Amino acid sequence: MGLIDLPLHGATYTWARGEDFLQASKIDRFLISAVWNEFFGVVKQVALPRVLSNHSPLALESGDWTSDPSYFKFENMWLQHEGFHGMEVFGKLNSRISKAMDDLLLTEQATEGRVRSQVEKNKILQLQLEIQQLAKAEETSWRQKSRCLWLKEGDRNTKYFQRIANSQARFPMKFLFPTF
């Protein structure tokens, strides 16, 4: 079919079973066409750490994405944390998630294909729990942002629909379709 199986970065296997992951194989992958590969150029398949499953999530990366710093915004997720101190406690959520994911990936890579010690198992469990908590905080943040956007854009939509309704009242439909 002319498909290309991209090399996997960050792990040897995408699936593993058991507490020590002694049974493993590469069953998950991205397949791309030669045309797609020529169009996008530098594309790589990266295995992310296992957080909730025995499958490694895969990311298809192409280039660097940077964002500009933004102004301060209060986040509702801060209120869910006992002893809330704002940015000092949470810092940049994305960088904390990235660091925890990187730590988990490095630990998984270092222990791949061998029996893990109890210290390594505890570290992996702790990192998985931290990632889940950070993901919940991120979800709360995105929910708040979506509501703010809905409120802002909802006002614009309301004005639009009011204009349409008022124009219909001024010019009833009978003028649009002549009767014979």
N, CA, C and O atoms as a DFTB+ gen file, in Angstrom:
720 C
 N C O
     1  1       0.825      -1.212       0.000
     2  2       0.000       0.000       0.000
     3  2       0.858       1.262       0.000
     4  3       0.331       2.372      -0.072
     5  1       2.156       1.099       0.079
     6  2       3.049       2.253       0.044
     7  2       3.054       3.079       1.312
     8  3       3.369       4.268       1.261
     9  1       2.713       2.488       2.455
    10  2       2.703       3.216       3.721
    11  2       4.055       3.119       4.416
    12  3       4.776       2.131       4.277
    13  1       4.377       4.155       5.159
    14  2       5.648       4.220       5.882
    15  2       5.364       4.082       7.372
    16  3       4.519       4.791       7.919
    17  1       6.072       3.167       8.025
    18  2       5.993       2.998       9.477
    19  2       7.113       3.833      10.077
    20  3       8.283       3.466       9.979
    21  1       6.762       4.947      10.693
    22  2       7.772       5.855      11.242
    23  2       8.540       5.198      12.382
    24  3       7.973       4.396      13.124
    25  1       9.823       5.527      12.535
    26  2      10.576       5.003      13.680
    27  2       9.982       5.540      14.987
    28  3       9.502       6.672      15.053
    29  1      10.028       4.709      16.006
    30  2       9.478       5.083      17.309
    31  2      10.586       5.666      18.180
    32  3      11.626       5.037      18.375
    33  1      10.359       6.868      18.700
    34  2      11.312       7.528      19.605
    35  2      10.785       7.445      21.028
    36  3       9.578       7.536      21.253
    37  1      11.674       7.275      21.978
    38  2      11.297       7.306      23.392
    39  2      10.980       5.970      24.021
    40  3      10.863       5.889      25.244
    41  1      10.835       4.922      23.235
    42  2      10.560       3.594      23.781
    43  2      10.797       2.550      22.698
    44  3      10.823       2.857      21.506
    45  1      10.967       1.325      23.136
    46  2      11.112       0.222      22.199
    47  2       9.756      -0.389      21.899
    48  3       9.501      -0.831      20.778
    49  1       8.872      -0.414      22.917
    50  2       7.573      -1.057      22.804
    51  2       6.459      -0.062      23.079
    52  3       6.668       0.928      23.780
    53  1       5.280      -0.318      22.533
    54  2       4.117       0.544      22.773
    55  2       3.089      -0.098      23.687
    56  3       2.159       0.568      24.143
    57  1       3.249      -1.384      23.957
    58  2       2.319      -2.113      24.817
    59  2       3.113      -3.046      25.712
    60  3       4.096      -3.648      25.281
    61  1       2.681      -3.163      26.962
    62  2       3.318      -4.097      27.895
    63  2       2.278      -4.588      28.878
    64  3       1.342      -3.866      29.220
    65  1       2.448      -5.841      29.340
    66  2       1.489      -6.438      30.266
    67  2       2.204      -6.853      31.542
    68  3       3.383      -7.205      31.527
    69  1       1.474      -6.804      32.637
    70  2       2.003      -7.263      33.913
    71  2       2.618      -6.128      34.701
    72  3       2.880      -5.044      34.181
    73  1       2.839      -6.410      35.964
    74  2       3.377      -5.389      36.861
    75  2       4.772      -4.942      36.444
    76  3       5.102      -3.760      36.537
    77  1       5.584      -5.877      35.988
    78  2       6.953      -5.540      35.603
    79  2       7.116      -5.345      34.104
    80  3       8.231      -5.121      33.633
    81  1       6.031      -5.425      33.346
    82  2       6.046      -5.213      31.899
    83  2       7.065      -6.113      31.203
    84  3       7.804      -5.659      30.329
    85  1       7.101      -7.391      31.592
    86  2       8.035      -8.322      30.968
    87  2       7.533      -8.808      29.608
    88  3       8.338      -9.207      28.766
    89  1       6.229      -8.780      29.380
    90  2       5.680      -9.093      28.068
    91  2       5.412      -7.764      27.375
    92  3       4.647      -6.943      27.881
    93  1       6.037      -7.549      26.222
    94  2       5.890      -6.265      25.545
    95  2       6.009      -6.442      24.040
    96  3       6.653      -7.374      23.558
    97  1       5.374      -5.529      23.304
    98  2       5.505      -5.532      21.849
    99  2       5.149      -4.149      21.298
   100  3       4.598      -3.307      22.007
   101  1       5.468      -3.935      20.041
   102  2       5.142      -2.682      19.367
   103  2       3.906      -2.938      18.509
   104  3       4.005      -3.403      17.374
   105  1       2.730      -2.623      19.080
   106  2       1.500      -2.873      18.335
   107  2       0.796      -1.589      17.916
   108  3      -0.060      -1.626      17.031
   109  1       1.132      -0.453      18.525
   110  2       0.529       0.827      18.169
   111  2       1.522       1.598      17.308
   112  3       2.726       1.552      17.560
   113  1       1.027       2.304      16.296
   114  2       1.931       3.036      15.405
   115  2       1.158       3.981      14.513
   116  3      -0.052       3.844      14.333
   117  1       1.880       4.947      13.952
   118  2       1.354       5.814      12.905
   119  2       1.874       5.288      11.580
   120  3       3.059       4.978      11.458
   121  1       1.014       5.186      10.601
   122  2       1.412       4.841       9.243
   123  2       1.077       6.038       8.364
   124  3      -0.038       6.556       8.418
   125  1       2.038       6.480       7.552
   126  2       1.807       7.638       6.695
   127  2       2.152       7.288       5.255
   128  3       2.909       6.352       4.997
   129  1       1.599       8.036       4.335
   130  2       1.894       7.811       2.922
   131  2       3.171       8.561       2.548
   132  3       3.596       9.475       3.254
   133  1       3.768       8.168       1.443
   134  2       4.987       8.823       0.962
   135  2       4.706      10.285       0.614
   136  3       5.543      11.152       0.868
   137  1       3.547      10.562       0.042
   138  2       3.175      11.947      -0.313
   139  2       3.066      12.796       0.943
   140  3       3.561      13.922       0.983
   141  1       2.419      12.257       1.964
   142  2       2.265      12.981       3.223
   143  2       3.632      13.246       3.840
   144  3       3.877      14.331       4.367
   145  1       4.523      12.258       3.776
   146  2       5.870      12.394       4.324
   147  2       6.642      13.491       3.604
   148  3       7.358      14.262       4.243
   149  1       6.505      13.573       2.277
   150  2       7.180      14.631       1.512
   151  2       6.628      16.002       1.852
   152  3       7.380      16.974       1.917
   153  1       5.318      16.093       2.070
   154  2       4.677      17.369       2.350
   155  2       5.068      17.917       3.720
   156  3       5.348      19.108       3.853
   157  1       5.090      17.054       4.744
   158  2       5.353      17.517       6.104
   159  2       6.820      17.429       6.506
   160  3       7.219      18.073       7.477
   161  1       7.619      16.670       5.808
   162  2       9.054      16.641       6.076
   163  2       9.448      15.997       7.379
   164  3       9.347      14.779       7.530
   165  1       9.898      16.803       8.325
   166  2      10.453      16.289       9.580
   167  2       9.324      15.924      10.538
   168  3       8.826      16.767      11.284
   169  1       8.935      14.666      10.502
   170  2       7.871      14.159      11.350
   171  2       8.424      12.975      12.121
   172  3       9.147      12.149      11.565
   173  1       8.086      12.892      13.401
   174  2       8.536      11.736      14.167
   175  2       7.427      11.251      15.084
   176  3       6.566      12.017      15.518
   177  1       7.473       9.965      15.362
   178  2       6.520       9.285      16.218
   179  2       7.180       9.118      17.588
   180  3       8.252       8.521      17.692
   181  1       6.544       9.644      18.634
   182  2       7.138       9.640      19.971
   183  2       6.209       8.910      20.938
   184  3       5.012       9.191      20.997
   185  1       6.769       7.978      21.689
   186  2       6.005       7.273      22.723
   187  2       5.986       8.123      23.985
   188  3       7.029       8.565      24.467
   189  1       4.797       8.343      24.509
   190  2       4.629       9.086      25.756
   191  2       4.533       8.091      26.903
   192  3       4.291       6.907      26.667
   193  1       4.714       8.537      28.127
   194  2       4.651       7.600      29.257
   195  2       3.247       7.042      29.467
   196  3       2.245       7.695      29.177
   197  1       3.209       5.824      29.976
   198  2       1.932       5.178      30.308
   199  2       1.438       5.775      31.622
   200  3       2.146       5.746      32.628
   201  1       0.233       6.309      31.609
   202  2      -0.327       6.878      32.836
   203  2      -1.499       6.031      33.326
   204  3      -1.540       5.650      34.496
   205  1      -2.442       5.737      32.451
   206  2      -3.638       5.014      32.860
   207  2      -3.784       3.653      32.200
   208  3      -4.677       2.893      32.578
   209  1      -2.959       3.321      31.249
   210  2      -3.155       2.130      30.448
   211  2      -1.851       1.362      30.320
   212  3      -0.793       1.847      30.722
   213  1      -1.931       0.154      29.756
   214  2      -0.704      -0.576      29.474
   215  2      -0.211      -0.276      28.052
   216  3       0.754      -0.880      27.584
   217  1      -0.883       0.662      27.369
   218  2      -0.436       1.167      26.072
   219  2       0.237       2.520      26.265
   220  3      -0.232       3.344      27.050
   221  1       1.320       2.745      25.558
   222  2       1.940       4.064      25.556
   223  2       1.197       4.937      24.559
   224  3       1.059       4.554      23.397
   225  1       0.717       6.098      24.978
   226  2       0.121       7.001      23.995
   227  2       1.205       7.436      23.009
   228  3       2.367       7.583      23.387
   229  1       0.835       7.637      21.773
   230  2       1.791       8.056      20.759
   231  2       1.476       9.474      20.322
   232  3       0.313       9.855      20.191
   233  1       2.531      10.252      20.099
   234  2       2.379      11.614      19.586
   235  2       3.097      11.696      18.257
   236  3       4.175      11.128      18.082
   237  1       2.499      12.395      17.335
   238  2       3.115      12.639      16.038
   239  2       3.604      14.075      16.065
   240  3       2.803      15.009      16.053
   241  1       4.922      14.255      16.103
   242  2       5.501      15.587      16.257
   243  2       6.048      16.089      14.935
   244  3       6.642      15.346      14.153
   245  1       5.826      17.387      14.712
   246  2       6.327      18.030      13.506
   247  2       6.667      19.470      13.839
   248  3       5.776      20.320      13.846
   249  1       7.909      19.766      14.111
   250  2       8.337      21.132      14.374
   251  2       8.110      21.567      15.804
   252  3       7.529      20.839      16.609
   253  1       8.578      22.765      16.107
   254  2       8.439      23.350      17.441
   255  2       7.256      24.296      17.468
   256  3       7.015      25.039      16.517
   257  1       6.529      24.260      18.556
   258  2       5.404      25.160      18.757
   259  2       5.714      26.010      19.975
   260  3       5.965      25.477      21.055
   261  1       5.701      27.305      19.815
   262  2       5.962      28.194      20.941
   263  2       4.760      29.101      21.127
   264  3       4.028      29.388      20.181
   265  1       4.570      29.542      22.346
   266  2       3.476      30.468      22.619
   267  2       4.032      31.702      23.318
   268  3       5.048      31.645      24.011
   269  1       3.343      32.810      23.117
   270  2       3.751      34.054      23.754
   271  2       3.246      34.085      25.184
   272  3       2.183      33.535      25.474
   273  1       3.996      34.728      26.095
   274  2       3.500      34.837      27.462
   275  2       2.222      35.678      27.484
   276  3       2.063      36.593      26.675
   277  1       1.317      35.367      28.407
   278  2       0.050      36.085      28.460
   279  2      -0.092      36.799      29.801
   280  3       0.734      36.636      30.699
   281  1      -1.133      37.576      29.916
   282  2      -1.404      38.336      31.124
   283  2      -1.933      37.421      32.230
   284  3      -2.316      36.280      31.969
   285  1      -1.952      37.926      33.458
   286  2      -2.396      37.137      34.611
   287  2      -3.895      36.877      34.526
   288  3      -4.673      37.773      34.197
   289  1      -4.293      35.631      34.827
   290  2      -5.705      35.251      34.888
   291  2      -5.897      34.386      36.124
   292  3      -5.092      33.495      36.396
   293  1      -6.950      34.644      36.864
   294  2      -7.259      33.809      38.021
   295  2      -7.814      32.486      37.529
   296  3      -8.639      32.457      36.617
   297  1      -7.370      31.399      38.124
   298  2      -7.798      30.060      37.727
   299  2      -8.606      29.417      38.859
   300  3      -8.164      29.391      40.008
   301  1      -9.789      28.902      38.525
   302  2     -10.635      28.222      39.531
   303  2      -9.948      26.999      40.118
   304  3     -10.212      26.636      41.264
   305  1      -9.074      26.359      39.352
   306  2      -8.411      25.151      39.845
   307  2      -7.570      25.442      41.084
   308  3      -7.311      24.534      41.874
   309  1      -7.140      26.689      41.270
   310  2      -6.342      27.025      42.440
   311  2      -7.145      26.826      43.717
   312  3      -6.586      26.496      44.763
   313  1      -8.448      27.026      43.632
   314  2      -9.302      26.904      44.820
   315  2      -9.458      25.462      45.269
   316  3      -9.843      25.213      46.412
   317  1      -9.167      24.503      44.390
   318  2      -9.294      23.087      44.738
   319  2      -8.103      22.583      45.543
   320  3      -8.134      21.467      46.061
   321  1      -7.070      23.381      45.651
   322  2      -5.848      22.954      46.324
   323  2      -5.840      23.493      47.747
   324  3      -5.997      24.694      47.966
   325  1      -5.656      22.603      48.707
   326  2      -5.600      23.015      50.105
   327  2      -4.350      23.859      50.322
   328  3      -3.273      23.500      49.848
   329  1      -4.480      24.964      51.026
   330  2      -3.353      25.851      51.263
   331  2      -3.023      26.673      50.026
   332  3      -1.851      26.915      49.735
   333  1      -4.042      27.100      49.301
   334  2      -3.882      27.835      48.043
   335  2      -2.997      29.063      48.221
   336  3      -3.207      29.880      49.118
   337  1      -1.993      29.171      47.333
   338  2      -1.123      30.341      47.322
   339  2      -0.910      30.855      45.911
   340  3       0.092      31.515      45.638
   341  1      -1.835      30.564      45.015
   342  2      -1.754      31.087      43.657
   343  2      -0.641      30.456      42.852
   344  3      -0.424      29.246      42.910
   345  1       0.054      31.272      42.110
   346  2       1.079      30.801      41.184
   347  2       2.256      30.144      41.898
   348  3       2.946      29.314      41.307
   349  1       2.498      30.506      43.177
   350  2       3.623      29.885      43.882
   351  2       3.411      28.376      44.029
   352  3       4.368      27.606      43.951
   353  1       2.157      27.950      44.240
   354  2       1.863      26.536      44.410
   355  2       1.795      25.835      43.058
   356  3       2.375      24.764      42.879
   357  1       1.086      26.439      42.109
   358  2       0.826      25.768      40.840
   359  2       1.910      25.993      39.791
   360  3       2.192      25.108      38.984
   361  1       2.518      27.181      39.805
   362  2       3.488      27.469      38.759
   363  2       2.825      27.381      37.406
   364  3       1.611      27.554      37.297
   365  1       3.583      27.122      36.398
   366  2       3.012      26.933      35.069
   367  2       2.594      25.480      34.949
   368  3       3.430      24.578      34.993
   369  1       1.310      25.260      34.799
   370  2       0.743      23.917      34.789
   371  2       1.334      23.067      33.668
   372  3       1.663      21.900      33.883
   373  1       1.469      23.638      32.483
   374  2       2.012      22.880      31.352
   375  2       3.436      22.411      31.610
   376  3       3.788      21.286      31.257
   377  1       4.251      23.250      32.213
   378  2       5.640      22.854      32.468
   379  2       5.703      21.779      33.562
   380  3       6.566      20.903      33.515
   381  1       4.798      21.840      34.542
   382  2       4.772      20.801      35.576
   383  2       4.326      19.465      34.998
   384  3       4.881      18.422      35.347
   385  1       3.329      19.488      34.119
   386  2       2.880      18.256      33.471
   387  2       3.999      17.697      32.609
   388  3       4.265      16.496      32.642
   389  1       4.661      18.558      31.833
   390  2       5.756      18.113      30.965
   391  2       6.887      17.488      31.772
   392  3       7.441      16.462      31.378
   393  1       7.231      18.109      32.911
   394  2       8.315      17.571      33.736
   395  2       7.938      16.198      34.299
   396  3       8.749      15.272      34.283
   397  1       6.702      16.071      34.797
   398  2       6.261      14.788      35.348
   399  2       6.211      13.721      34.252
   400  3       6.601      12.576      34.480
   401  1       5.735      14.096      33.067
   402  2       5.694      13.142      31.947
   403  2       7.109      12.724      31.539
   404  3       7.360      11.550      31.267
   405  1       8.027      13.686      31.499
   406  2       9.424      13.374      31.155
   407  2      10.047      12.442      32.188
   408  3      10.733      11.483      31.833
   409  1       9.806      12.727      33.476
   410  2      10.339      11.869      34.541
   411  2       9.786      10.452      34.437
   412  3      10.518       9.476      34.600
   413  1       8.478      10.349      34.162
   414  2       7.854       9.037      34.024
   415  2       8.414       8.296      32.809
   416  3       8.686       7.098      32.879
   417  1       8.581       9.002      31.713
   418  2       9.122       8.383      30.503
   419  2      10.552       7.894      30.730
   420  3      10.896       6.786      30.317
   421  1      11.388       8.703      31.380
   422  2      12.770       8.304      31.657
   423  2      12.819       7.074      32.568
   424  3      13.626       6.168      32.359
   425  1      11.950       7.055      33.575
   426  2      11.909       5.909      34.485
   427  2      11.454       4.652      33.748
   428  3      12.019       3.576      33.941
   429  1      10.428       4.791      32.901
   430  2       9.954       3.643      32.118
   431  2      11.030       3.137      31.171
   432  3      11.220       1.929      31.025
   433  1      11.739       4.066      30.526
   434  2      12.804       3.666      29.597
   435  2      13.931       2.947      30.323
   436  3      14.475       1.961      29.826
   437  1      14.273       3.446      31.492
   438  2      15.386       2.858      32.249
   439  2      15.046       1.454      32.758
   440  3      15.939       0.630      32.954
   441  1      13.765       1.188      32.968
   442  2      13.377      -0.109      33.537
   443  2      12.731      -1.031      32.509
   444  3      12.247      -2.106      32.861
   445  1      12.720      -0.624      31.253
   446  2      12.069      -1.423      30.212
   447  2      12.789      -2.753      30.013
   448  3      14.011      -2.791      29.867
   449  1      12.029      -3.838      30.006
   450  2      12.585      -5.150      29.734
   451  2      13.251      -5.838      30.914
   452  3      13.929      -6.849      30.735
   453  1      13.069      -5.304      32.122
   454  2      13.633      -5.964      33.305
   455  2      12.674      -5.795      34.475
   456  3      11.740      -4.995      34.415
   457  1      12.915      -6.555      35.537
   458  2      12.074      -6.473      36.728
   459  2      12.388      -5.168      37.458
   460  3      13.550      -4.832      37.684
   461  1      11.343      -4.448      37.820
   462  2      11.510      -3.168      38.517
   463  2      11.632      -3.386      40.014
   464  3      11.002      -4.276      40.584
   465  1      12.460      -2.550      40.643
   466  2      12.574      -2.599      42.103
   467  2      11.342      -1.935      42.710
   468  3      10.596      -1.246      42.014
   469  1      11.131      -2.141      43.993
   470  2       9.980      -1.547      44.668
   471  2      10.082      -0.028      44.657
   472  3       9.062       0.652      44.546
   473  1      11.283       0.518      44.768
   474  2      11.486       1.976      44.722
   475  2      11.057       2.509      43.357
   476  3      10.398       3.545      43.274
   477  1      11.432       1.802      42.280
   478  2      11.058       2.222      40.931
   479  2       9.549       2.131      40.729
   480  3       8.950       3.015      40.117
   481  1       8.932       1.065      41.239
   482  2       7.478       0.919      41.136
   483  2       6.767       2.062      41.855
   484  3       5.801       2.624      41.339
   485  1       7.257       2.404      43.062
   486  2       6.660       3.493      43.833
   487  2       6.821       4.832      43.117
   488  3       5.900       5.648      43.104
   489  1       7.980       5.054      42.530
   490  2       8.224       6.305      41.808
   491  2       7.278       6.420      40.617
   492  3       6.707       7.485      40.380
   493  1       7.107       5.330      39.865
   494  2       6.205       5.337      38.711
   495  2       4.775       5.603      39.156
   496  3       4.064       6.390      38.531
   497  1       4.352       4.952      40.232
   498  2       3.004       5.148      40.752
   499  2       2.798       6.596      41.202
   500  3       1.752       7.190      40.938
   501  1       3.786       7.153      41.874
   502  2       3.708       8.537      42.343
   503  2       3.620       9.502      41.157
   504  3       2.823      10.439      41.182
   505  1       4.422       9.283      40.134
   506  2       4.390      10.151      38.953
   507  2       3.058      10.036      38.212
   508  3       2.530      11.043      37.739
   509  1       2.509       8.824      38.104
   510  2       1.219       8.643      37.451
   511  2       0.119       9.384      38.212
   512  3      -0.747      10.009      37.599
   513  1       0.150       9.318      39.524
   514  2      -0.835      10.016      40.344
   515  2      -0.702      11.532      40.182
   516  3      -1.704      12.237      40.065
   517  1       0.529      12.026      40.177
   518  2       0.765      13.456      39.999
   519  2       0.244      13.927      38.641
   520  3      -0.369      14.991      38.546
   521  1       0.485      13.142      37.596
   522  2       0.015      13.506      36.258
   523  2      -1.508      13.538      36.218
   524  3      -2.093      14.428      35.599
   525  1      -2.153      12.582      36.870
   526  2      -3.616      12.565      36.913
   527  2      -4.157      13.797      37.627
   528  3      -5.134      14.394      37.176
   529  1      -3.530      14.183      38.742
   530  2      -3.975      15.372      39.478
   531  2      -3.766      16.639      38.658
   532  3      -4.630      17.515      38.630
   533  1      -2.619      16.733      37.991
   534  2      -2.352      17.896      37.151
   535  2      -3.307      17.943      35.956
   536  3      -3.737      19.022      35.547
   537  1      -3.635      16.786      35.401
   538  2      -4.584      16.739      34.286
   539  2      -5.968      17.209      34.727
   540  3      -6.667      17.885      33.973
   541  1      -6.358      16.851      35.945
   542  2      -7.654      17.302      36.475
   543  2      -7.651      18.820      36.656
   544  3      -8.636      19.490      36.347
   545  1      -6.545      19.353      37.154
   546  2      -6.432      20.805      37.305
   547  2      -6.473      21.492      35.943
   548  3      -7.094      22.544      35.792
   549  1      -5.816      20.901      34.963
   550  2      -5.822      21.464      33.611
   551  2      -7.229      21.433      33.010
   552  3      -7.644      22.374      32.334
   553  1      -7.958      20.341      33.263
   554  2      -9.335      20.240      32.779
   555  2     -10.202      21.336      33.392
   556  3     -11.015      21.948      32.700
   557  1     -10.030      21.584      34.690
   558  2     -10.774      22.644      35.360
   559  2     -10.451      23.992      34.734
   560  3     -11.340      24.817      34.525
   561  1      -9.185      24.209      34.439
   562  2      -8.761      25.457      33.821
   563  2      -9.393      25.634      32.442
   564  3      -9.891      26.713      32.119
   565  1      -9.374      24.579      31.632
   566  2      -9.953      24.674      30.282
   567  2     -11.464      24.868      30.346
   568  3     -12.031      25.577      29.515
   569  1     -12.120      24.247      31.321
   570  2     -13.566      24.432      31.471
   571  2     -13.873      25.893      31.780
   572  3     -14.820      26.459      31.232
   573  1     -13.074      26.508      32.659
   574  2     -13.269      27.918      32.998
   575  2     -13.044      28.787      31.762
   576  3     -13.823      29.703      31.496
   577  1     -11.989      28.504      31.013
   578  2     -11.696      29.300      29.818
   579  2     -12.797      29.171      28.779
   580  3     -13.139      30.152      28.119
   581  1     -13.359      27.977      28.623
   582  2     -14.418      27.792      27.628
   583  2     -15.673      28.561      28.024
   584  3     -16.372      29.095      27.163
   585  1     -15.958      28.619      29.310
   586  2     -17.133      29.366      29.761
   587  2     -16.947      30.862      29.541
   588  3     -17.890      31.551      29.153
   589  1     -15.741      31.371      29.787
   590  2     -15.475      32.787      29.550
   591  2     -15.651      33.110      28.074
   592  3     -16.249      34.130      27.729
   593  1     -15.136      32.254      27.202
   594  2     -15.260      32.456      25.770
   595  2     -16.732      32.403      25.360
   596  3     -17.184      33.219      24.557
   597  1     -17.479      31.443      25.911
   598  2     -18.898      31.332      25.580
   599  2     -19.647      32.597      26.000
   600  3     -20.493      33.092      25.256
   601  1     -19.340      33.120      27.188
   602  2     -20.016      34.334      27.636
   603  2     -19.702      35.506      26.723
   604  3     -20.589      36.274      26.352
   605  1     -18.427      35.636      26.364
   606  2     -18.015      36.745      25.514
   607  2     -18.650      36.625      24.129
   608  3     -19.204      37.598      23.618
   609  1     -18.575      35.449      23.522
   610  2     -19.117      35.274      22.182
   611  2     -20.629      35.136      22.203
   612  3     -21.290      35.423      21.206
   613  1     -21.179      34.704      23.316
   614  2     -22.629      34.595      23.437
   615  2     -23.297      35.953      23.314
   616  3     -24.364      36.067      22.711
   617  1     -22.675      36.994      23.884
   618  2     -23.214      38.344      23.768
   619  2     -23.258      38.776      22.307
   620  3     -24.246      39.361      21.864
   621  1     -22.201      38.496      21.558
   622  2     -22.176      38.851      20.142
   623  2     -23.272      38.118      19.378
   624  3     -23.938      38.706      18.526
   625  1     -23.458      36.839      19.679
   626  2     -24.492      36.065      19.003
   627  2     -25.880      36.597      19.338
   628  3     -26.745      36.674      18.465
   629  1     -26.095      36.963      20.593
   630  2     -27.385      37.498      20.998
   631  2     -27.702      38.762      20.207
   632  3     -28.822      38.911      19.719
   633  1     -26.745      39.673      20.070
   634  2     -26.954      40.905      19.308
   635  2     -27.302      40.591      17.851
   636  3     -28.172      41.232      17.263
   637  1     -26.622      39.608      17.282
   638  2     -26.866      39.212      15.896
   639  2     -28.303      38.710      15.742
   640  3     -29.015      39.143      14.836
   641  1     -28.731      37.805      16.615
   642  2     -30.074      37.251      16.502
   643  2     -31.146      38.308      16.780
   644  3     -32.227      38.255      16.193
   645  1     -30.866      39.259      17.659
   646  2     -31.820      40.341      17.905
   647  2     -31.972      41.207      16.658
   648  3     -33.081      41.617      16.316
   649  1     -30.853      41.488      15.973
   650  2     -30.919      42.274      14.734
   651  2     -31.748      41.552      13.676
   652  3     -32.570      42.171      13.000
   653  1     -31.537      40.252      13.532
   654  2     -32.294      39.470      12.547
   655  2     -33.787      39.500      12.887
   656  3     -34.621      39.710      12.007
   657  1     -34.121      39.291      14.160
   658  2     -35.524      39.281      14.581
   659  2     -36.167      40.639      14.363
   660  3     -37.307      40.714      13.905
   661  1     -35.457      41.713      14.683
   662  2     -36.014      43.058      14.504
   663  2     -36.203      43.388      13.018
   664  3     -37.186      44.024      12.638
   665  1     -35.264      42.955      12.193
   666  2     -35.408      43.232      10.759
   667  2     -36.596      42.454      10.202
   668  3     -37.281      42.951       9.308
   669  1     -36.859      41.249      10.704
   670  2     -38.005      40.453      10.266
   671  2     -39.306      41.142      10.691
   672  3     -40.299      41.098       9.965
   673  1     -39.298      41.772      11.858
   674  2     -40.502      42.457      12.330
   675  2     -40.795      43.683      11.458
   676  3     -41.953      43.986      11.169
   677  1     -39.733      44.384      11.045
   678  2     -39.916      45.565      10.200
   679  2     -40.298      45.198       8.768
   680  3     -41.080      45.898       8.126
   681  1     -39.741      44.100       8.280
   682  2     -39.999      43.668       6.906
   683  2     -40.545      42.245       6.929
   684  3     -39.779      41.289       6.804
   685  1     -41.843      42.094       7.086
   686  2     -42.418      40.737       7.168
   687  2     -42.115      39.935       5.903
   688  3     -41.778      40.486       4.855
   689  1     -42.243      38.644       6.036
   690  2     -41.911      37.709       4.962
   691  2     -42.740      37.933       3.706
   692  3     -42.277      37.581       2.621
   693  1     -43.957      38.507       3.795
   694  2     -44.796      38.658       2.611
   695  2     -44.166      39.574       1.574
   696  3     -44.472      39.468       0.386
   697  1     -43.268      40.495       2.019
   698  2     -42.605      41.374       1.063
   699  2     -41.489      40.653       0.321
   700  3     -41.122      41.059      -0.782
   701  1     -40.947      39.598       0.904
   702  2     -39.881      38.865       0.259
   703  2     -40.418      37.976      -0.867
   704  3     -39.722      37.736      -1.853
   705  1     -41.666      37.483      -0.719
   706  2     -42.241      36.585      -1.720
   707  2     -43.535      37.228      -2.245
   708  3     -44.561      37.199      -1.565
   709  1     -43.487      37.795      -3.430
   710  2     -44.711      38.458      -3.952
   711  2     -45.818      37.437      -4.193
   712  3     -45.571      36.306      -4.610
   713  1     -47.027      37.866      -3.921
   714  2     -48.185      37.008      -4.155
   715  2     -48.827      37.383      -5.474
   716  3     -48.811      38.553      -5.857
   717  1     -49.389      36.417      -6.174
   718  2     -50.012      36.679      -7.485
   719  2     -51.480      36.545      -7.402
   720  3     -52.174      36.728      -8.402
